[in-house]
């Protein structure tokens, strides 16, 4: 008795996360371009309103979204942060400080995402992680700036409100954009 069975090829769909590949770099480039435009427009407006002393960096939102989407390891997150800092150099009034601030902040975001997205708190991770990451980046930037120019009380008084306002804005922005980006890229949390 002969059985005639046809074998169908099996296909497995997986979402490749945890790698900084071409897809991840393209996503980063697109989001950094959007962040750059926000820096150049909204950031400049805020800078003008504060007399040129402070300009928020919306590029942080871009790298937070990238980290949420691709879930890089710490080393890859550092690369994302350094690439982001390089873009910031085009519009910053304080060159090179961002390399420390964004490098550390991107690694922090990677830790928050890689740990937090595996918990019941995963729904708040995009907003909370971005808020914390932006605040830490701003505080690092502020501390380095104070060390360079002095005037700790005056500089902290001027910068802290903008750091936390930017952190709130970035948290809301990333929270609003993460779901559509997740759906567009067909990502599963």
C-alpha positions as CSV (number, residue, x, y, z in Angstrom):
1,X,0.0,0.0,0.0
2,X,1.6,3.2,-1.2
3,X,0.7,6.5,0.3
4,X,1.1,9.5,-1.9
5,X,1.8,12.5,0.3
6,X,2.9,15.8,-0.9
7,X,5.2,17.7,1.3
8,X,4.7,21.4,1.5
9,X,7.7,23.6,2.4
10,X,7.5,25.1,5.8
11,X,8.1,28.8,6.3
12,X,8.8,30.4,9.5
13,X,8.3,34.1,10.1
14,X,10.4,35.7,12.7
15,X,11.1,39.3,13.7
16,X,14.8,39.9,13.8
17,X,15.5,41.9,16.9
18,X,18.6,42.6,18.8
19,X,20.7,43.3,15.7
20,X,21.9,46.6,14.3
21,X,21.6,45.5,10.7
22,X,20.8,47.5,7.5
23,X,17.1,47.6,8.4
24,X,17.9,49.0,11.9
25,X,20.3,51.6,10.4
26,X,17.8,52.7,7.8
27,X,15.2,53.1,10.6
28,X,17.7,55.1,12.6
29,X,18.5,57.3,9.6
30,X,14.9,58.1,8.9
31,X,14.1,58.8,12.6
32,X,17.3,60.9,13.0
33,X,16.3,62.9,9.9
34,X,12.9,63.6,11.6
35,X,14.6,64.5,14.8
36,X,17.0,66.8,13.0
37,X,14.1,68.7,11.4
38,X,12.5,69.0,14.8
39,X,15.8,70.3,16.3
40,X,16.2,72.7,13.5
41,X,12.7,74.1,13.8
42,X,11.1,73.6,17.2
43,X,14.5,73.3,19.0
44,X,15.7,76.6,17.4
45,X,12.4,78.3,18.5
46,X,13.0,77.2,22.1
47,X,16.6,78.2,21.9
48,X,15.6,81.7,20.7
49,X,13.0,81.9,23.5
50,X,15.7,81.2,26.1
51,X,18.2,83.6,24.6
52,X,20.3,80.9,22.9
53,X,21.3,79.3,26.2
54,X,19.4,76.0,25.7
55,X,18.2,74.0,22.7
56,X,16.4,70.7,23.4
57,X,17.4,67.7,21.3
58,X,14.5,65.8,19.7
59,X,17.0,63.4,18.2
60,X,16.7,61.6,21.6
61,X,13.2,60.6,20.6
62,X,14.6,59.2,17.3
63,X,17.1,57.0,19.0
64,X,14.6,55.9,21.7
65,X,12.2,54.8,19.0
66,X,14.9,53.0,17.2
67,X,16.0,51.2,20.3
68,X,12.4,50.2,21.0
69,X,12.0,48.8,17.5
70,X,15.3,46.9,17.2
71,X,16.1,46.0,20.8
72,X,19.9,46.3,20.5
73,X,22.4,45.1,23.0
74,X,24.4,47.6,25.0
75,X,27.3,47.9,22.5
76,X,24.9,48.5,19.6
77,X,23.0,51.0,21.7
78,X,26.2,52.9,22.3
79,X,26.8,53.0,18.5
80,X,23.2,54.4,18.0
81,X,23.9,57.0,20.7
82,X,27.2,58.0,19.1
83,X,25.6,58.3,15.6
84,X,22.9,60.4,17.1
85,X,25.4,62.6,18.8
86,X,27.2,63.1,15.5
87,X,24.0,64.3,13.9
88,X,23.4,66.7,16.9
89,X,26.8,68.3,16.2
90,X,25.3,70.0,13.2
91,X,22.9,72.1,15.3
92,X,24.5,72.2,18.8
93,X,25.9,75.3,20.4
94,X,28.1,73.1,22.7
95,X,30.1,70.7,20.5
96,X,31.2,67.2,21.7
97,X,29.2,67.2,25.0
98,X,26.5,65.1,23.3
99,X,28.8,62.2,22.6
100,X,28.9,61.5,26.4
101,X,25.3,62.3,27.0
102,X,23.7,60.4,24.1
103,X,26.1,57.5,24.4
104,X,25.2,56.9,28.0
105,X,21.5,57.7,27.4
106,X,21.2,55.2,24.5
107,X,22.8,52.5,26.6
108,X,20.3,53.3,29.4
109,X,17.4,53.1,27.0
110,X,18.5,49.7,25.8
111,X,18.7,48.4,29.3
112,X,15.2,49.8,30.1
113,X,13.7,48.4,26.9
114,X,15.4,45.0,27.1
115,X,14.4,44.5,30.7
116,X,11.1,46.3,30.8
117,X,9.5,45.0,27.6
118,X,9.6,41.5,29.2
119,X,7.4,42.6,32.2
120,X,3.8,43.6,32.7
121,X,5.0,47.2,32.6
122,X,5.8,47.0,28.9
123,X,2.9,49.3,27.9
124,X,4.5,52.2,29.8
125,X,8.1,51.5,28.7
126,X,8.0,53.7,25.6
127,X,6.9,56.7,27.5
128,X,8.7,56.1,30.8
129,X,11.9,54.9,29.2
130,X,12.1,57.9,26.9
131,X,11.3,60.3,29.8
132,X,14.1,58.8,31.9
133,X,16.5,58.6,29.0
134,X,15.9,62.2,28.0
135,X,16.2,63.4,31.5
136,X,19.5,61.5,32.1
137,X,20.9,62.8,28.8
138,X,20.0,66.4,29.7
139,X,21.4,66.1,33.2
140,X,24.7,64.6,31.9
141,X,24.9,67.4,29.3
142,X,24.2,70.0,32.0
143,X,26.8,68.6,34.4
144,X,29.5,68.6,31.7
145,X,28.5,72.2,30.6
146,X,28.7,73.4,34.2
147,X,32.1,71.8,34.6
148,X,33.3,73.6,31.5
149,X,31.9,77.1,32.1
150,X,31.0,77.3,35.7
151,X,28.0,79.1,37.1
152,X,26.4,75.9,38.5
153,X,23.4,77.5,40.2
154,X,22.5,79.8,37.3
155,X,23.0,77.1,34.6
156,X,21.2,74.4,36.5
157,X,18.3,76.8,37.2
158,X,18.1,77.6,33.5
159,X,18.6,74.1,32.1
160,X,16.7,71.8,34.5
161,X,13.2,73.1,33.5
162,X,14.0,72.6,29.8
163,X,15.5,69.2,30.5
164,X,12.4,68.0,32.2
165,X,10.0,69.7,29.8
166,X,11.9,68.1,26.9
167,X,11.7,64.7,28.7
168,X,8.0,65.0,29.1
169,X,7.6,66.0,25.4
170,X,9.9,63.2,24.2
171,X,8.0,60.7,26.3
172,X,4.7,61.7,24.9
173,X,6.0,61.8,21.4
174,X,7.6,58.4,21.5
175,X,4.6,57.0,23.3
176,X,2.4,58.3,20.4
177,X,4.7,57.1,17.6
178,X,5.8,53.7,18.9
179,X,2.4,52.0,18.2
180,X,2.2,53.1,14.5
181,X,5.9,52.3,14.0
182,X,5.4,48.9,15.7
183,X,2.5,48.2,13.4
184,X,4.2,49.4,10.3
185,X,7.2,47.3,10.9
186,X,5.0,44.3,12.1
187,X,6.8,44.1,15.4
188,X,5.6,41.9,18.2
189,X,6.4,42.9,21.8
